[in-house]
Amino acid sequence: MSLVTPRFNYHKNRSFFRGFDRILTAAVAALLFIGTLLVYAATRDWYAANGLDPEYYLKRHVINIAIGCALAWGTTLIDYRLLRAYTPIVWALGVLGLGFVLIPGLGSEVNGAQAWIALPGGFQIQPAELAKISIIVGMSMILSERGHDSDIPSNQNVIQSLVVAALPVLLILLQPDMGTVFIISCSVLTIIAASGASGRWVVALILVAVVGVFGAVQSGVIDQYQVKRLQSFVNPNADTQGSGYQLRQARITVGSGGLIGKGLFNGPQTNGRFVPEQQTDFIFTVAGEELGFLGCGVIILLYLTLLMRAFGIARRATDPYGRLVCTGVVAWFAFQTFENIGMTLGLMPMTGVPLPFMSYGGSSMFATLIGFGLLQNVHARQRG
Amino acid sequence: MNQRTRLSMIVIQIMIVSLLMALFGRLFYLQVAAGPKYREAALSIQSRDTIYPATRGLIVDSSGVPLALNRTGLAVTIDRLALDKQPDKGVAVLKKLARLLKLQYRDVYRKTRLCGELKVGNRSGCWTGTRYQPIPITKEANADVALQVVERPDEFPGVDATPIAIRNYPGIVGVNAAHVLGYVGPLTDSDLAGINGTTYYRSESIGKSGLEIQYDSYLRGIPGIRTVIVDRKEAITSEGQNTNSVPGDHLVTSLDVRVQAAAESALADAVARSRANGYRADSGAAVVMDVNTGRIIAMASYPTYDPNMWEKGLTVKQAEALFSETNGVPALSRPIQGRFAPASTFKAVSIMAAANAGYDLTKSYSCPANVKVGTRVFNNFESRAQSTASLKKLLAISCDTVWYQISFDEWLRDGGLSPIKNPNDYFFKAADSFQINQKTGIDLPSESAGRLPDRAWKQSWYDANKDFYCNYREKAAKSQQTQFLLLLAKENCLDGNKVRAGDAVNFSIGQGDTLVTPLKLTQMYAAIANGGTLWQPTIGRAIVKTDGTVLKSLDPIKTGTIAATPKTVKFLQGALREVIVSGTAAGSFAGFPVAVSGKTGTAQVFGRNPNGSTKDDTSWFASFAPSNKPQFAVVMMVSQGGFGSSSSGVGVRKIYEAIFGVVNKKVVPENVIFPNGLPTTLPKISPATKVKTIGAK
């Protein structure tokens, strides 16, 4: 199967939603639901105690989900093979957004990273979240272009795809947002591996990544606060007030949940607000404390289900573009989930990465739901 | 899909599954395997305990009269949480409060800071508790001030006034007993680091000295604990568990407030009398003991201090005065910490030694003006020369030379400077049977042991000082290099490990290196009085619970028997009676209606006072009474008090006057303190117990 011409299944459109992977949908729905409860649990008591609306975050989170679902639905409407034509626009928009945040006055700084664009009405968007999609579709487009005589991408294609990835990554490095860079790098590697490109590319890229990280730390390109976070990962007791404090509190909060947890809304660590950023990057600590090992186990199983179903869609995709997009999305979800929960549990260094489908935060919610939409789009268009 | 892509997809899938498995494994470790550890860590982050101290048990005398009780004071407290919420962190409020209470703002500020908030070295007076409990600024506010604070919460936000239990030593019938009772104080870091550290709660008051610390584990009780769950801003989010406090147990002592008060005033009188006679009289001690059990009925130390000053808030000036040399170091408890040469009171031991050595106690011995011991001449100190007299008479007049002769003869018999194997050492052995170099084991902290300068002690002293004396010219100060001292150093270097003739004769009259505490000498005279049993001195009689049941009965403990036959003891008792009848104490006890036996002692003291004057003699009087059926042993010591009889002898007589109800040399039956003997049953305990009124005056 070389170049695939788009097929339009207009007759399928009537029963469009039947074309979705229901188990995947169910897993995402379950994660969204649990996430909503956890965001509420993380903020309810603290806001009430300080005389604020206890449902403030809950309401906004539900709105985010609603917008995200609408975006996901929109993503599924047009055949992904048609969407492919818009890929350059998507990519360009992503890069533009990343460029904007770096312009003083437009971007705003949070936790040491210039990663946000403030919008009217107190809303903010984080272009790096949407840039992940730009990179995935951009690389997939280039890597799925094949010569007539070849089943694998040419070296030239690989280089082009790397350039497509490198520009936004460079802009994110300038913010700097190391967590997102890490996730994108892993996804890039996965897409290249899945494209059928030579194994030498994969090995070479891993080497470049290792040398790059080492060089960045040595040369001081990485900010002091990034180095501190890495240090506190290695020795969490070293910095008991800064990021070491956060990591220690996170670990204690999760560990204190035990087998069955303290019960939803009943976690004293959570209600006492001992873990900062608990509704966003540290949302999993709420699950850890209040739902315990059993509840967390269910959440991890839901992620496993989600990833395996999504992977199944990638495998069954009949065209390289669909396969690569889905693989990219799976890699993105997998590495972001691993980085976030891993950080919470002390397996990974601290980076400001939200947990897909669960953390409070619009940009991340929109991006992951668009990713979910892409998966369902590819799935829906494989039959008939 | 080509082969390579297929392979890649499999690898990617395996990788994703293993990533999630890693999370799963880590989660299992954190929540299940290490769960308990993290639960505990979380608890320490969230929970705050507030300690509500238990009511401290009472300390009462043998008839139930309270020596230490709890009084209600009016405490002005501040709430740190409320104070910190003020825009200026409460500075204005504290300044206003300091003015109202007539205190320094600096002191008030420091009292309201947790110790951890202040710099090391600048922490005295800091709050040892937590910020969640009311912090007292004063415990003795007057009602007007308290009312002002409570009625104007807008002016004094976070300030409150509440009744608070404070330890109080009521001083009934003028009793002080500061050294015996001790005091309580807030827990310090060093208390927490000490051996009992784990049993304490922060912000508890604990016994710091005397009986208060000795029986602290009973008296303290168990504080109530209120646990609250707080958030990151330290606001209380929920109530944890509460436990009620368990009041402390009471301590019944063998003390008697009336005897104690009498002993204290008799001692103060003795000191005053000595000073009136031109002696320095820097300190003193008086002990009254039940000879048949070792129980302490009174124990006085001079100079003393107000045991209530800690709860009133000790000032730096007061604290310094406690340890001031010019004030005689009031903090020292002389009866158990003061070590003095016993002088002639020790001749009772020499009589036993002589008897054990085979001397006939009934025979006559000579008391020359001096005895030549080797090349040195030893003079009689207290008494005039007598040609010959019975040993009884010689004890009564406190002849020294008879003991010089006997001890010198015995020293020679033991081989002199080249001692024989297994020397008889009658004198050392007689003294050793009183356990001179051991602590008596009284139930008070910080007791000192006496010193028995026997052969073993000599050797250890020599081992420690040989280097100094053998290199005296280099090591000693220039002013110490007189002809005499150089000679002495040479002698000490040569054979300082030997008991020399001079040591032996000095020992026989309780001089030289021999040291005892007043309590030890009381124990010794009690043993002579009771026929030879050494009882461990005790003050505590029983621990009684608040419901009146006896938790622990503290029974007398026999620690040894003195090296004297019943015949010797009988002789000794008779000889000691003779001291009062016709001897050195006859004047002091002239016409006293109760038969008292005893011995004076006037000990030479070497060394100088801080002002450079030579030290005056130590005045001793050791006694027991009634002579025919001994019940009480009474010893008084006045340091630098001059002659034994005039200072201490009269002091002891005054104590006996109180005990036996003697007024104008007659026993007034209504005034007898123990008309039916010493109490054998435990009293009912109530803070309101009054002293039995003494009838006619």
Boltz contact constraints between the chains, C-beta under 6 A:
constraints:
  - contact:
      token1: [A, 151]
      token2: [B, 2]
      max_distance: 6.0
  - contact:
      token1: [A, 190]
      token2: [B, 12]
      max_distance: 6.0
  - contact:
      token1: [A, 193]
      token2: [B, 8]
      max_distance: 6.0
  - contact:
      token1: [A, 194]
      token2: [B, 8]
      max_distance: 6.0
  - contact:
      token1: [A, 196]
      token2: [B, 2]
      max_distance: 6.0
  - contact:
      token1: [A, 196]
      token2: [B, 4]
      max_distance: 6.0
  - contact:
      token1: [A, 196]
      token2: [B, 5]
      max_distance: 6.0
  - contact:
      token1: [A, 252]
      token2: [B, 38]
      max_distance: 6.0
  - contact:
      token1: [A, 252]
      token2: [B, 41]
      max_distance: 6.0
  - contact:
      token1: [A, 252]
      token2: [B, 42]
      max_distance: 6.0
  - contact:
      token1: [A, 254]
      token2: [B, 30]
      max_distance: 6.0
  - contact:
      token1: [A, 255]
      token2: [B, 30]
      max_distance: 6.0
  - contact:
      token1: [A, 255]
      token2: [B, 31]
      max_distance: 6.0
  - contact:
      token1: [A, 255]
      token2: [B, 34]
      max_distance: 6.0
  - contact:
      token1: [A, 255]
      token2: [B, 35]
      max_distance: 6.0
  - contact:
      token1: [A, 255]
      token2: [B, 38]
      max_distance: 6.0
  - contact:
      token1: [A, 256]
      token2: [B, 38]
      max_distance: 6.0
  - contact:
      token1: [A, 256]
      token2: [B, 39]
      max_distance: 6.0
  - contact:
      token1: [A, 256]
      token2: [B, 42]
      max_distance: 6.0
  - contact:
      token1: [A, 257]
      token2: [B, 31]
      max_distance: 6.0
  - contact:
      token1: [A, 258]
      token2: [B, 31]
      max_distance: 6.0
  - contact:
      token1: [A, 258]
      token2: [B, 35]
      max_distance: 6.0
  - contact:
      token1: [A, 259]
      token2: [B, 32]
      max_distance: 6.0
  - contact:
      token1: [A, 268]
      token2: [B, 46]
      max_distance: 6.0
  - contact:
      token1: [A, 268]
      token2: [B, 229]
      max_distance: 6.0
  - contact:
      token1: [A, 269]
      token2: [B, 42]
      max_distance: 6.0
  - contact:
      token1: [A, 271]
      token2: [B, 237]
      max_distance: 6.0
  - contact:
      token1: [A, 272]
      token2: [B, 46]
      max_distance: 6.0
  - contact:
      token1: [A, 272]
      token2: [B, 231]
      max_distance: 6.0
  - contact:
      token1: [A, 272]
      token2: [B, 232]
      max_distance: 6.0
  - contact:
      token1: [A, 273]
      token2: [B, 231]
      max_distance: 6.0
  - contact:
      token1: [A, 273]
      token2: [B, 232]
      max_distance: 6.0
  - contact:
      token1: [A, 274]
      token2: [B, 45]
      max_distance: 6.0
  - contact:
      token1: [A, 274]
      token2: [B, 232]
      max_distance: 6.0
  - contact:
      token1: [A, 293]
      token2: [B, 31]
      max_distance: 6.0
  - contact:
      token1: [A, 293]
      token2: [B, 32]
      max_distance: 6.0
  - contact:
      token1: [A, 296]
      token2: [B, 27]
      max_distance: 6.0
  - contact:
      token1: [A, 300]
      token2: [B, 20]
      max_distance: 6.0
  - contact:
      token1: [A, 300]
      token2: [B, 23]
      max_distance: 6.0
  - contact:
      token1: [A, 300]
      token2: [B, 24]
      max_distance: 6.0
  - contact:
      token1: [A, 304]
      token2: [B, 20]
      max_distance: 6.0
  - contact:
      token1: [A, 307]
      token2: [B, 16]
      max_distance: 6.0
  - contact:
      token1: [A, 311]
      token2: [B, 13]
      max_distance: 6.0
  - contact:
      token1: [A, 315]
      token2: [B, 9]
      max_distance: 6.0
  - contact:
      token1: [A, 334]
      token2: [B, 16]
      max_distance: 6.0
  - contact:
      token1: [A, 338]
      token2: [B, 19]
      max_distance: 6.0
  - contact:
      token1: [A, 341]
      token2: [B, 23]
      max_distance: 6.0
  - contact:
      token1: [A, 345]
      token2: [B, 26]
      max_distance: 6.0
  - contact:
      token1: [A, 345]
      token2: [B, 30]
      max_distance: 6.0
  - contact:
      token1: [A, 347]
      token2: [B, 26]
      max_distance: 6.0
